[in-house]
Amino acid sequence: MTAAATMDVCVIIAAKNAAETIARAVSSALAEPETAEVIVIDDGSTDKTAAAALSAADDTGRLQVVRFETNRGPSAARNHAISISRSPVLAILDADDFFLPGRLAQLLAVKDWDFVADNIAFMDEATAASAAGDIGRFQPEPRRLDLTGFVEGNISRRGVKRGEIGFLKPLMRREFLSAHQLVYNETLRLGEDYDLYLRALAKGARYSIIHSCGYAAIVRGNSLSGSHRTDDLKRLYEADRDILAANRLSVEAAAVIRRHERHIRGRYEHRRFLDLKRDGGPIAAIRYLLGKPGAFPAVAGGILADKTERLRPTGSKAHDEHGDGARRLRYLLPASAERN
């Protein structure tokens, strides 16, 4: 077996009610020669997710499907998969998404990393069938992502299409995670990837990025990552506070984490106000603001942004796009490409 064909990677897929897409995700992972294991965690699905995953098995015995009887969340599902896997490199694949051919080889060719990620192509379901032929051939342009750049890339902006750095899906070295006792935070159902990668960077992880595109992400209006509860935002900004308390950070690093914490806390205060107004009426919402005057700027800013949303541009032009109408690809990382 050549070095290029060495099977080093465990692909982890946490899935809930993903019967329509899980077979494609599994097949794309098994098609990679570097894949040693594919572990699907059916996280309390009420459809036939587990059976659909098993239908994509090949004759190599690399696929394992584990079912949780009740939903425990993506962090718990991924932690369980890591605990039963053996491979030195771990890859996360969402159940809606899929790998493009050759993805793992491109990533494994990068030197000196604890985490390494590539570009993501966002698309709708109609575009997925032809994605492998439509994706641009990008120069790798490898670079190192530091803690400050990572956090700044996760502060979202209204009116700009989904594109935070936290959406990247890096390969992770098990050795680094084990050495620093890093696991997913099971209290989080929003931002669990951001939290893990930030804690790793705080411990000195080498996080490399290439602009070559090997990950296809399907954009859906009802996706789990596109919806969340108000309390999920609270847990996320509290996680930032925990990282600040648990690590000795540079002044610059601490400052940017505090800025992210304020950003998420502002979103929480806005959502909390709207929840109270919906459930208890305007008086309940106003009482909340009177009791927390510090939340007023975030609430007022959120309301103003909501009112003017229709006047904002529909998306960022910073990301490379091609296609027409609904058949449009959008890339997370802007880069110069060599088209086919």
N, C-alpha and C positions, 0 to 999 in steps of 0.2 A: 504494500500500500504506500503510495507516495505521500509526501508531507501535505500536499494540497487536498488529498482525499481523506486525511485523518479525521475521524469523527470525534470532535471535542465538545460539542454543544448540546445542551439540553434546552429544548424549546418549551416554554411554559405557557399554557393557554387557560386562563380563568374564564369560564363561560356561564352565563345565565340566560336561559331561553334563547339560545342561538342556533336552533336546529336548522335554520335556513342558510346559515353561513359557515358553520363550524367545519364542515367537510372540506370546504375550499381552504380554510386556514390550515387544517391538518395536512392536507395534500401538499400545500406549498412548503411546509416545514419538512415533511418527509422527502421532498424532491431535492433538498439540499444535501450533497454528499457529506458535508461536515456535521450533519445532525446525528447525534448518537441516541438521543431520546426525545420523544414528544410526550409531555405529560399534560393531559387535559383534566382540569378540575371542574366538574359540573356542579356549580354552586347553587344547589337547591332549585334547579329548573323545574318548571311545571309542563314543559313540552318534551320532545324526544331528542334533546341535545346530546345525551350520552350515546344513544343509538346512532345518531347522525355522525358523531365523531368516529365511532367504531367502523362505520361504513367506509371510511377513507383509509383504513389500515392497509398497508402493503404486506408482503410476506417476510419482512425483516424482523418482526417482533419489537420494533422500536416504539410503538405506541402503547401508552398506558392511560386508561381512563378511570378516574376516581370520582365517585359521586358523594356530595354532601347532601344529607336529607333535608337540611334547612339552610337557608342562605346565610353565609357568614361574611360576605364581602370580599372584594378582590385581594386585599392584603392577606387575609387569612388563607385564601385559596393559594396564592403564590407562595406564602411561607410553607404551607404543607407540601407543595410540589418541590420546593427547594430541599426540604428535609428528606424526601424519599428519592431524590435524584442523585446521580453519581458523577456527572460530567464536570470538568473543571471550568467550563464557561457556560453561563446562563443567558438565555434570550427570552424576552417577554414578547408575546404576540397576542393582540386582542382578537377575540373571537369573530369580529366583523371583518378583520383585516387579513392581509396575506403578504408573504414574502415574494419579491420578484426574483427570477432565476439568477443565481450567482451572488446573492446578497452576502451570505456568510463568508464566502471566499474573499470578497472585497474587504470585509471588516477584519478578518483574521490576518490579512496581509499587512495591516498597520502594526507598527512596532511600538513597544513601551507604553502600555496602557493598562489601567485597571477597569475603565469603562471606555467603550468606543461606540460611537453612533454614526449613522449615515442620514442622508436626506430623506424626507417623507413626501410622497405624492398624495395629496388629498383629492378625492374624486367621488362621484356619486356611483350608485350601483350600475347604472347603464353604461358607464365608462369602464367598469372593471374588466369585462370580458376581453377587451383589446388593450389593456393597460401595458402588458409586457412589451408590445410593439410600439406603443405610443410614448413611453417614457423617454425623456432625453438622456443622452449619454453625457454625464457631467464630469469635468475634471475633478479628481478627488480633493485637491486643495486642502490637505490635512492641516488642522490647527488644534491647539490645546485650549480647552475651555476652563477658565478658572472660576472660583466661587463667585466673585463679583459679577462676572459676565453671565454666569448661569442664573443668578437671582434676578439681575436686571432683565434678562430675557424671559422672565416669568411674571413680569408686571404687565398685565394686559391693558390694552387701550380700547376704549369704546369706539365703534365705527371701523375697527380694523379686523379683518378676518382672523379666525382662529389660527394662531401661529406661534405660540409661546414655545421657548426652548424646552420646557418641561414635557412637551409632547414627544420629544425624541425617544427612541426605543433602543438604548445602548445594549451591547453585550456587556456582561459583568463577569469579572473573575471571582470565582467562588473563594479563592485563597484570600483575597482582600476582604470580602464580606465576613469570612470566618475570623480573620485576624482581629477585626474590630467589632465583632459580635453585632453585625448590622443585619437587621431583618426589617420587613415592612411593618409599619405602625398600624396595628389592627383596629385602632380607634378611628382611623381615617377612612372615609369613603369618597373623599375628594382630595386630590393632590397627594396621593400616597406615593406616586413616583417622584414627584418634586421633593417630598420630604426625605425619601431614602437617598436620592442623589445628593441633596444638600448635606445630609449628615456624613455621607462618604467624602464629599469635597472638604468638609470641615476637618476630616481626619487625614487629609492630604492625598486623596485619590487623584490619579492622573486620568483626566477625562479628555479623550480625543474625539474630534469630529471630522468626518470627510463629507464632501458635498455630493459624491456619487449617490444615486437614489436607488435603494433596494427595498423600501418598505411602502406598501400601498395601504392607505387608510381610507375607509369608506365613511363618508360624511352622511349622517342621518339626523333628521330633526328630532327623533325620539331616542337618541343614543344615551346610554347611562352617563357618559362623560359630559354630555351636553346639558344634563339636568341634575340638580342636587337640592338637598334640603338646606334650610337656613342654618341649622345647627352644624352642618358639615363645614360651613365657612368659619364658624366659631372654633371648631376643633383644629382647622388648618392654621388660623393665626395663633392659636395656643401652641401648636407644634413649633412655629417659628420661635416663640418665647422659650420653649424648652431647649431648642438648639442654642440659643443665645446663653442660656444659663449653664449648659452642660459642656461648653467648649471655650477654650482660650483662643479668641479670634483677633485678627488685626482690627484697627480702628475702622478701616475702609470696609472690611467684611461685615463687621457688626452693624455699621451704618446702613448698608444696603439690605441686610436682613430686616432691620427695623423698618425700613421703607416698605418692604414687601408686607411685613406684618400690619402696618398702617393701611396699606392698600386693601388687604383682605378684610381687615377689621371694618374699614369703611363700607365695603360691599355688604358685610354682615349687618351693620347698623341700618343701612338702607333697606335690606330685605326684612329685617326685624320690624322696622317701622311699617312697611307695607303689609306684613302679616298681621300686625296688631290692628291696622286700619281695616283690613278685610274681615277679621274675626270679631273685633270688638268695637269697630266704628272709629270715626275721626277723633273722638274725645280720648279714647284709650291710647291712640297713637300719639296725640299731643301730650298726654300725661307722661308717656315714656320719654319724650324729648325733654320735657321739663325736668325729669329726674336725671337725665343724662345730657346736659347741655353740650358736652364735648362731642356728642354724636351729630349735632345739628349741621355742621359743614358737610359731612358725608351724606346725610339724608337729603339736604337741599341740593347738593351737587348731583346726586343720583336721580332725583326727581327732574331736575333741569335737563339732564342728559337724556332721560327717557322721553321727555316732551319734545326734544329737538332731534330725536334719533332719525326721523324720516328725512331730515335735511342733511344728514351726514353722508359721505361717500359710502358706497356699498362694500368696499373692500380695499385693502392695501394694494398698491401697484408695485410694491417692493418685491413681491414674489413672482417668479417666472410663471407665465401661463401660456397655454396654447390650446388649440381646439376651437370649436364654435358652439354657441348656444349652451345646451346642457352638457355637451361632451367637452368639458373643460377640466384640465389638470392644474392644480395649484401646488407649488412646492413650498415647503416650510423654509428652507434655506435658499436665499437668492444666490445664484452662481452662474458663471459663464458655461454654456453647454456646447457640445459638439453634436449637432443633430444627425440622425441617420439619413 
